[in-house]
Amino acid sequence: MPYDPTLVTWKALNAANDATATGLQDLRTGATEYGGALNSGMYFDLTETQAAQLSNTTTGTLHAGRYRRVQVDSGATASNVKTGAIGLMVAGGQPQLNLVTSYDKGIVGAHAVIFLNSITPGNWGFVQELGIATVLMGATLEKAAPASGDLINSTTLGVGQDNTLQEFVPASIGIALSPPSPNTKGLVLLTLPVLQG
């Protein structure tokens, strides 16, 4: 799907957990209804103000960046598809940018995204792929003195890690904007490749 600067959504980005790509379905049959421009693969850039306005603040406040409408693969581990967790392109089969899975089921380094909220496997929602993202850090951090500017990598649990050895690897996702802390969500400037599709 193309870049679409005119976002059509009926709810906050970090509250979407839809049974259909359009977010609309017939009340009687459950069939997908089409309306507006919302569909799987739509991506758009938001300013800090726009992202904040489209935030469900109970879940968290979103920040400037690129957001994409995706489907979470039905085989994803549901407990790993949550606010701040890292998702990946599905391993095996035809590569698809608009179908993501939990970190434990994906291809490390292949189209990492940040989940904005819990999304039921098989459903559609929004993820962040560029900009300033809220990333869930792991229960323990490797680096003895985490600091702003540290390189953040993803782990097998789909959370952020501040490694002692600061070097770019396939699992690198971005730069910490504040000192990371274990088991908390911190702001990370994503340094992921730009992808269209």
C-alpha positions in Angstrom: 0.0 0.0 0.0 1.2 3.5 -0.6 2.1 6.2 1.8 -1.1 8.0 2.9 -0.8 11.3 4.7 -4.6 11.4 5.3 -5.2 9.0 8.2 -8.6 7.6 8.5 -9.2 5.9 11.8 -12.1 5.7 14.2 -10.1 5.3 17.4 -6.7 5.9 18.9 -3.8 4.2 17.1 -2.7 2.5 20.3 -6.2 1.1 20.9 -6.7 -0.7 17.6 -7.3 -4.4 17.9 -9.6 -5.0 14.9 -11.0 -8.2 13.4 -10.9 -6.6 9.9 -8.3 -4.6 8.0 -10.6 -1.7 7.6 -11.7 -1.7 11.3 -15.3 -2.1 10.1 -17.5 -5.2 10.0 -21.1 -6.0 9.4 -22.8 -6.4 12.8 -24.8 -9.4 11.6 -22.4 -11.4 9.5 -19.0 -10.2 10.7 -18.0 -9.6 7.1 -15.5 -6.8 6.3 -17.1 -3.5 5.4 -15.1 -1.0 3.3 -15.1 2.7 3.9 -12.5 5.4 3.9 -8.8 4.7 3.2 -7.9 2.5 6.2 -6.5 -0.8 5.1 -3.6 -3.2 5.8 -0.3 -1.7 4.7 -1.3 2.0 4.9 1.6 3.9 6.5 1.9 7.6 7.4 4.2 10.0 9.2 2.9 11.9 12.3 4.3 15.0 14.0 4.6 15.0 17.8 1.3 16.9 18.1 -0.6 14.6 15.7 0.7 11.5 17.4 -0.3 12.7 20.8 -3.8 13.6 19.5 -4.2 10.0 18.2 -3.0 8.4 21.5 -5.1 6.4 24.0 -3.2 8.0 27.0 -4.3 5.1 29.3 -2.0 2.9 27.1 0.6 5.6 26.6 1.4 8.7 24.6 2.6 8.2 21.1 5.5 10.3 19.6 6.5 11.6 16.2 7.3 8.9 13.7 6.0 6.5 11.0 3.1 4.3 11.8 1.8 1.3 9.7 -1.5 -0.7 9.7 -0.6 -4.4 9.9 -2.1 -7.8 10.7 -0.6 -9.8 13.5 0.1 -13.3 12.3 -2.3 -15.9 13.8 0.7 -17.9 15.0 2.2 -15.1 17.1 2.7 -15.6 20.8 -0.1 -13.4 22.2 1.7 -12.6 25.4 4.6 -11.1 23.4 2.3 -8.7 21.4 2.0 -5.9 23.9 2.8 -2.2 24.4 6.4 -1.5 23.7 7.3 -5.0 22.6 9.3 -5.6 19.4 7.7 -7.5 16.5 9.3 -8.9 13.3 8.5 -10.1 9.8 7.1 -13.6 9.9 9.7 -16.4 9.3 9.1 -18.7 6.2 6.8 -18.2 3.3 6.4 -15.1 1.2 7.9 -12.0 2.9 5.2 -9.5 3.8 5.8 -6.1 5.4 2.2 -5.8 6.5 2.1 -9.1 8.4 4.1 -9.1 11.6 4.6 -11.6 14.4 5.9 -11.7 17.9 9.7 -11.6 18.2 10.0 -15.3 19.1 8.4 -16.3 15.8 10.1 -13.8 13.4 13.3 -13.2 11.5 15.8 -11.3 13.6 16.7 -8.1 11.9 13.9 -8.3 9.3 11.5 -5.3 9.5 11.4 -4.8 13.2 8.4 -2.8 14.5 7.2 -1.6 17.9 3.8 -2.8 19.1 1.7 0.2 20.3 -0.8 -2.0 22.3 -1.8 -5.6 22.7 -3.3 -7.0 19.5 -4.9 -10.4 19.3 -3.1 -12.7 16.9 -5.0 -12.7 13.6 -6.3 -9.1 14.2 -5.2 -5.8 12.7 -3.7 -2.8 14.5 -1.0 -0.2 14.2 2.8 -0.5 14.8 5.6 2.1 14.7 8.5 1.6 12.4 10.4 5.0 12.5 10.7 7.9 14.8 10.6 8.1 18.6 9.1 4.9 20.0 8.3 3.7 23.5 10.2 0.4 23.9 9.8 -2.1 26.7 13.2 -2.9 28.2 14.1 -6.4 29.5 14.0 -7.5 33.1 17.8 -7.1 33.3 20.1 -4.9 31.3 23.6 -6.1 30.4 25.3 -2.7 30.6 26.4 -1.7 34.1 25.6 2.0 33.7 22.9 2.5 31.1 22.9 6.0 29.6 21.2 8.2 27.0 22.7 7.6 23.6 23.3 3.9 24.2 22.5 1.5 21.3 19.4 -0.6 22.1 19.1 -4.1 20.6 16.2 -6.5 20.7 16.3 -9.8 22.6 14.7 -13.2 22.1 11.9 -12.0 24.3 11.1 -9.1 22.1 12.2 -6.4 24.6 15.0 -3.9 24.5 18.5 -4.6 25.7 21.4 -2.2 26.5 24.4 -4.4 25.7 27.9 -3.8 27.2 29.4 -4.0 23.7 27.9 -1.1 21.8 28.0 -2.1 18.1 25.4 -2.3 15.4 24.1 -5.9 14.8 21.1 -7.2 13.0 19.1 -7.0 16.2 19.9 -3.2 16.7 16.7 -1.1 16.8 17.8 2.4 17.9 19.4 4.9 20.3 18.1 5.4 23.9 16.9 9.0 24.4 17.0 8.6 28.2 18.9 6.1 30.4 17.2 2.7 30.0 15.9 1.0 33.2 15.0 -2.7 33.6 11.3 -3.6 33.2 10.3 -0.1 32.1 9.3 1.5 28.9 11.8 4.1 27.6 12.0 6.3 24.6 14.2 5.1 21.7 15.0 6.9 18.4 14.5 4.1 15.9 17.3 3.6 13.4 15.6 1.0 11.3 15.7 0.9 7.5 13.0 2.7 5.6 10.7 0.2 3.8 7.7 0.6 1.5 5.2 -2.0 0.8 
